[in-house]
Amino acid sequence: MITHRRVRPLILLVIILAMAGVLQAHQGKGRPSIVLRANPAVAFAPARIVVTAELTGGADDYQDFYCAKVEWTWDDDTTSEAQDDCDPYEAGKSRIRRRYTSEHKFELPGQYDVRLTLRQGKKAVGSGTVTVRVRDAEIAR
């Protein structure tokens, strides 16, 4: 005969195992986050800034981000873009690129919202933004 004392630990064990399975199933799944960093974030004009985009979390084979065209918008009326030459996508096998870096020279003082956009064809599939502040070198003298 099954008593309440025996059922409770069994139910608790089933719940714990089910939650562990759910957590394991969600680990590494879904859309990665895009985080941008600028180095330096504040500089004097003219300023050479290196911007790095990190794709964190999510699936290594996230299809929308696989072999995406990379578009940098510098907020000074200029853009730049690049695209890798990749093999066709294969679920579970293809790996997304997790880091993008680009350098840009800002000639004039100002605040610039630098944006990285990942595209599949014309469709934007992900983006991130970082603010860069370029100060007037004349004021610093």
N, C-alpha and C positions, 0 to 999 in steps of 0.2 A: 504494500500500500504506500502511495506517495503522500507525504505530509507537506504542510506549508513550509516547514523548516527545510525540506529538501528542494522544494520548488523555487523558492526565492533565490538561492545561490545559482541554480541552473538558469533562471531567467536573467539574472545579473550577468552571468557568463555569456549567454547568447547576445545580450545587448552590447557588451564590451567587444565581443568578436565582430558583431555587425558594424559597430562604429569604427573599429580598426580597419575593416574592409572598405568602408566608405572613405575613410581618410586616405588609405592607400590608393584607392581608385581615383581620387581627386588630385593626388600628388603628381605634378608634372603634366597635368591636363589643362587644356584651354589656352586662352590668349595670354601671351607674355605682356608685361608692362614695359613701357619705353620711358627711360629716365635719361635726361640730358644734363651734362655738366660742361661749364665753360672754364678754360684756364688761360689767362686769368679772367675772373668775372668782372673785374674793374681794372681799367688801364688808361693810360694817356694816349691821345691821338698823335700820330697814327699808331694803331694798335694791331698786333698780330695775335689772333685768338684761336685756340684749338678747342673745338667742341667735340665731345665724345658722347655717343648714345649707347646705352647699355640696355639690352633686352633681358629682363629678369623674370623668373618664374615661368609658368606655362609650359606647354609641350615643346620638346626639341624639334618635333616635326610639324609644327603649326603651319598648315598649308598656306594661309593668307600671307604669312611672312616669308615663305620660302622663295628665294630668288626674286625678291621684290626690288623694284626700281627705287633708288634712294634719291630723294629730292631735298636739298637744303635751301631754305629761304632765309636770307640774311637780314631782311628788314631795312636794307639800304638800297632797294631797287635792284638787287642782284640775286641770282639763284645759281645753284650748281647741281648737277645730277650725275648719277653713276648707276650701272647695273652689272652684276656679275653674270658670267656665262655659266649656266648650271645644267646638270642632267635633269631629265624629266622627274617630276615629283613622284615619290613612292612612299605611301603611308607607312610609318614605323621604321623607315630606312633613311629618308632624306632628313637633313639637319639644317635648321635655320642658322643664319649668321647672328651672333649675339652681341657684336660690337662694331660700331661704325665710328670713324674719326675723320674730321675734316678741319682744315685751317683756312682762316679768312682774315684779310686785312681791312680794318675799318679806318678810313681816312679822316672822318669828321667826328667831332664829339657828339654824343647823344646816347639815348637808351635804345637798345635794339633787342627785339624779341626774335631770337633765332629759332626756326622750326625745322625739324626733320619730319618728312612725310614719306612713309613707305607706300608704294603703289603697285597694284597689279593691273596692268593696262592703264586706263585713265582713272580707275577707282582707287581712292585713298583707303588703305586698309589699316593704317595706324599712324600715330604722330606723337610728337613730344615737343616741348618748348622750354627754352632757357633764356633768361634776360642777361644781356651784357651791357655794362655801363662804360662808355668811353668818355673820358674827361678831356677838357681843353688843356693842352700842355702849356699854353701861354699863361693861364691863370696860376699854374703851379710855380712859375718862376718868381 
